[in-house]
């Protein structure tokens, strides 16, 4: 993972949305703070909406809510990709997104 991040920082193609979501999820599970590289990468993944699934969006939102990290660029990017994200959305993903939205809305 660290090697992929380092290559990304040196200009290699971006990681897929699944990987950025997993990285942010890992930070949230450890109750850490969001490193700048992961924050930038998580935002950049929103530019390639074709690689984002509903599970990726749910993980990103869950992680942001757990960390109380209300990053407007990330949140607006997910909202901007809502059509592709909601296609094939599972009840679990939808539930996680609604919970995260409620938590982030209280801040």
PyMOL commands that set and color helices and strands:
alter all, ss='L'
color gray80, all
select helices_A, chain A and resi 2-9+17-29+36-47+49-51+54-67+72-80+82-86+91-105
alter helices_A, ss='H'
color red, helices_A
deselect
rebuild
show_as cartoon
